[in-house]
Amino acid sequence: MRNIILTLAAFGLATTFALSFGANAAVKNISNQDAQQMQAMGSVSVSHVGGSPMAIRSELAHKAEKEGANGYLITELHQGSNWHATAQLYK
């Protein structure tokens, strides 16, 4: 019985990780070359993000996903005490 509970708990954690990863994987940081093949649809920016460049990419991907974009291209990136970035959205 204990093995079944541990298996179910591990499966639940794996499913949660896969779902959260899948949501961010749908919208990705694209290259200039990729952008030329896509349609521009506006821009987003994020400010006061602490942590690493991965944190800024995660925030941009989240905003891009909310706007219905398939990809984003970072056009501005500054680091002071916190990160600030602007990205062009593409479909």
C-alpha positions in Angstrom: 0.0 0.0 0.0 2.8 2.4 0.9 4.4 1.8 -2.6 1.2 2.7 -4.3 0.9 5.9 -2.3 4.5 6.8 -3.2 4.0 6.0 -6.8 0.8 8.1 -7.0 2.6 11.0 -5.3 5.5 10.8 -7.7 3.2 10.6 -10.7 1.3 13.7 -9.4 4.5 15.7 -9.1 5.7 14.6 -12.5 2.4 15.6 -14.1 2.4 19.0 -12.4 6.0 19.6 -13.6 5.1 18.4 -17.2 2.1 20.7 -17.3 3.9 23.8 -16.0 6.9 23.1 -18.3 4.5 22.5 -21.3 2.8 25.9 -20.8 6.1 27.8 -21.0 7.5 25.6 -23.7 4.7 26.6 -26.1 6.0 30.2 -26.2 9.7 30.4 -26.7 12.5 32.9 -27.3 13.1 33.0 -31.0 16.0 34.2 -33.2 16.0 37.1 -35.7 15.9 34.5 -38.5 12.8 32.8 -37.0 11.1 36.3 -36.5 11.4 37.0 -40.3 9.2 34.0 -40.9 6.5 35.1 -38.5 4.0 37.9 -38.1 4.7 40.6 -35.5 1.9 41.3 -33.1 3.0 43.9 -30.6 5.4 43.9 -27.6 5.6 43.3 -23.9 8.0 44.4 -21.2 8.8 43.2 -17.7 10.6 45.2 -14.9 11.9 44.7 -11.4 12.6 41.0 -12.0 15.2 39.6 -9.6 17.2 36.5 -10.1 18.7 35.2 -13.3 18.2 35.6 -17.0 16.0 32.5 -16.9 13.6 34.4 -14.6 13.3 37.2 -17.1 12.6 34.7 -19.9 10.0 33.0 -17.8 8.2 36.3 -17.2 8.4 37.2 -20.9 7.1 33.8 -21.9 4.2 34.1 -19.5 3.2 37.5 -20.8 3.6 36.4 -24.4 1.4 33.4 -23.8 -1.3 35.6 -22.3 -1.2 37.7 -25.5 -1.6 34.6 -27.7 1.9 34.7 -29.2 3.9 31.7 -30.4 7.3 33.3 -29.8 9.1 36.4 -28.6 12.3 38.2 -29.5 14.1 40.2 -26.8 14.7 43.7 -28.1 15.9 45.4 -24.9 17.6 43.9 -21.8 19.0 45.9 -18.9 20.4 44.7 -15.5 20.8 47.1 -12.6 19.6 46.0 -9.2 16.8 44.1 -11.0 16.3 43.0 -14.6 14.2 44.9 -17.2 13.4 43.5 -20.7 11.2 44.3 -23.7 10.3 41.8 -26.3 8.5 41.8 -29.7 5.8 39.2 -29.9 5.2 37.0 -33.0 2.6 34.6 -34.3 
